[in-house]
């Protein structure tokens, strides 16, 4: 197997939606995704799946990816795992098998996510109905010159760091600047919360969510 970085006709790339039929250790599944690559991977002895729609490993290949029972590779994204839960479960089961060789794909149990789904549906309405949460979110609005000064400091600090160029590598300077800005922003949020006399928004939300979860576990609703 080898990959050549070359374009197709008129300099085109393999771009578009992809559908393949795969066999993952006996698990027959249809995988969907998106490809965008100039590389043409040829002579794949163990392809991941047969192309139903799209290009695959190369123009006219008819097959996509690579899987030999140990290594799994693919051009598909989109993102791959959230769009293909069976593939995600398969990858998880293979990872577990490294510690527990007897573990099987069928041993995976469905996640209990009824509360999380209900919380996502009702979250905004529940939070905005809470007076402390509303007060906290209102407090973070840029309503005065002091607010602009407080939350402008992280940006100014990042600019100063970039201007000083502490490292010869530009990427390291950008990372340092971003880190300084992030730390100062967290400090600014804490200072603002202290000034207006409220708890951080995340802490309030966590508390409200926990109360809702306890009510859901007791009654099946909230």
C-alpha positions in Angstrom: 0.0 0.0 0.0 1.3 3.5 -0.8 -0.1 7.0 -1.1 0.7 9.3 -3.9 -0.1 13.0 -3.5 -1.5 13.9 -6.8 -4.6 15.4 -8.2 -7.2 14.0 -10.6 -8.4 15.5 -13.8 -8.1 19.3 -14.0 -6.3 19.3 -10.6 -9.4 18.0 -8.8 -9.4 16.4 -5.4 -11.5 13.6 -3.9 -14.2 15.8 -2.3 -17.7 14.9 -1.3 -20.0 12.8 0.8 -19.0 9.1 1.1 -21.0 6.0 1.9 -19.3 2.6 2.4 -20.4 -0.9 3.4 -17.9 -2.3 5.9 -17.3 -5.6 7.8 -15.7 -4.9 11.2 -14.8 -8.3 12.6 -18.2 -9.7 11.5 -20.1 -6.5 12.3 -21.6 -5.5 9.0 -22.4 -1.8 9.0 -22.9 1.1 6.6 -20.6 4.0 7.3 -21.2 7.6 6.2 -18.8 10.6 6.1 -17.1 13.3 4.1 -13.8 13.2 2.2 -11.5 15.9 1.0 -8.0 14.7 0.0 -5.5 15.0 -2.7 -3.6 11.9 -1.7 -4.3 8.8 -3.8 -3.9 5.6 -1.7 -3.2 2.6 -3.9 -2.9 -1.2 -3.6 -4.8 -1.4 -0.3 -4.9 -5.1 0.5 -7.4 -4.9 3.4 -9.8 -2.0 2.7 -12.2 -0.8 5.4 -15.2 -1.0 3.1 -16.7 -1.0 -0.3 -17.7 2.4 -1.7 -21.4 2.8 -2.3 -21.2 6.6 -3.0 -18.1 8.8 -3.4 -14.5 8.1 -4.3 -12.7 6.3 -1.5 -9.0 5.8 -1.3 -8.4 7.1 -4.8 -10.3 8.1 -8.0 -12.2 5.0 -9.2 -10.8 2.8 -6.3 -14.2 1.4 -5.3 -12.9 0.8 -1.8 -12.2 3.1 1.2 -9.9 3.0 4.2 -7.8 0.2 5.7 -8.6 -2.3 8.4 -6.6 -5.5 9.1 -8.1 -6.4 12.5 -5.6 -4.2 14.4 -5.1 -0.9 12.5 -8.1 1.1 11.2 -7.5 4.0 8.9 -9.9 6.1 6.8 -10.2 9.3 4.8 -13.8 9.8 6.2 -14.5 12.6 8.6 -17.7 14.6 9.2 -17.1 13.8 12.1 -16.8 10.0 11.7 -17.6 8.6 15.2 -20.7 10.8 16.1 -22.2 10.1 12.7 -21.6 6.4 13.0 -22.3 5.2 16.5 -21.7 1.5 15.6 -18.2 2.4 14.5 -17.7 4.4 17.8 -18.9 1.4 19.8 -16.6 -0.9 17.8 -13.6 1.3 18.5 -14.5 1.4 22.2 -14.8 -2.3 22.4 -11.4 -2.8 20.7 -9.8 -0.5 23.2 -11.4 -2.4 26.1 -10.1 -5.7 24.6 -6.5 -4.5 25.2 -7.2 -4.9 28.9 -9.9 -7.6 28.7 -9.4 -9.9 25.7 -12.7 -11.7 26.4 -14.7 -8.5 26.0 -17.0 -8.5 23.0 -18.8 -5.8 21.1 -22.1 -7.2 22.2 -21.1 -6.6 25.9 -21.5 -2.9 25.5 -24.6 -1.6 27.2 -26.7 1.3 26.0 -26.0 4.6 27.9 -28.7 5.8 30.2 -29.1 9.4 28.8 -32.8 10.1 29.2 -32.1 12.8 31.8 -29.4 14.4 29.7 -31.7 14.5 26.6 -34.4 16.1 28.7 -32.0 18.6 30.2 -30.8 19.7 26.8 -34.4 20.2 25.8 -35.4 22.2 28.8 -32.1 23.7 30.0 -32.6 27.3 28.7 -36.1 27.7 30.0 -35.2 26.3 33.5 -32.0 28.4 33.8 -33.7 31.7 32.7 -36.5 31.0 35.2 -33.9 31.1 38.0 -33.4 34.5 39.5 -29.9 34.0 40.7 -28.8 32.7 37.3 -30.4 35.6 35.5 -28.7 38.1 37.8 -25.3 36.4 37.2 -25.6 36.4 33.4 -26.7 40.0 33.5 -23.7 40.9 35.6 -21.3 39.6 32.9 -22.6 42.1 30.3 -20.2 45.0 29.4 -22.2 47.7 31.1 -19.5 50.1 32.2 -16.1 51.4 31.5 -14.8 49.3 34.3 -16.1 46.2 32.6 -14.3 47.1 29.4 -11.1 47.7 31.3 -11.4 44.5 33.3 -12.1 42.2 30.3 -9.8 44.1 28.0 -6.8 43.3 30.2 -6.4 39.6 28.9 -6.3 40.9 25.3 -3.8 43.6 26.1 -1.6 41.1 28.0 -1.7 38.7 25.0 -0.6 41.4 22.6 2.3 42.4 24.9 3.4 38.8 25.2 3.3 38.4 21.4 5.2 41.7 21.0 8.0 40.6 23.4 8.6 37.3 21.5 9.9 35.3 24.4 10.6 32.3 22.2 12.3 32.0 18.8 9.4 29.8 17.6 6.4 31.9 16.6 3.9 29.1 17.4 5.2 28.9 21.0 4.7 32.7 21.4 1.1 32.4 20.2 0.5 29.5 22.6 2.0 31.5 25.5 -0.1 34.6 24.5 -3.3 32.5 24.4 -2.5 30.9 27.7 -1.9 34.2 29.4 -5.1 35.6 28.0 -7.1 32.5 29.1 -5.7 32.7 32.7 -6.4 36.4 33.0 -9.9 36.0 31.5 -10.7 33.4 34.2 -9.4 35.8 36.9 -11.5 38.6 35.4 -14.6 36.5 35.5 -13.9 35.7 39.2 -13.3 39.4 40.0 -16.5 40.4 38.3 -18.5 37.8 40.2 -17.0 39.0 43.5 -17.8 42.6 42.7 -21.4 42.0 41.8 -21.9 39.6 44.6 -22.9 36.5 42.7 -21.5 33.0 42.3 -20.0 32.0 38.9 -22.6 31.1 36.3 -21.2 27.6 35.9 -21.5 26.9 39.6 -25.1 28.0 39.6 -26.0 25.9 36.5 -24.4 22.8 38.0 -26.4 23.2 41.2 -29.7 23.7 39.3 -28.9 20.7 37.1 -28.2 18.5 40.1 -31.5 19.5 41.7 -33.3 18.6 38.4 -31.5 15.3 38.3 -32.5 14.4 41.8 -36.1 15.3 41.0 -35.9 13.2 37.8 -34.6 10.2 39.6 -37.3 10.5 42.2 -40.3 11.2 39.9 -39.2 10.5 36.3 -39.7 14.2 35.4 -38.7 17.8 36.3 
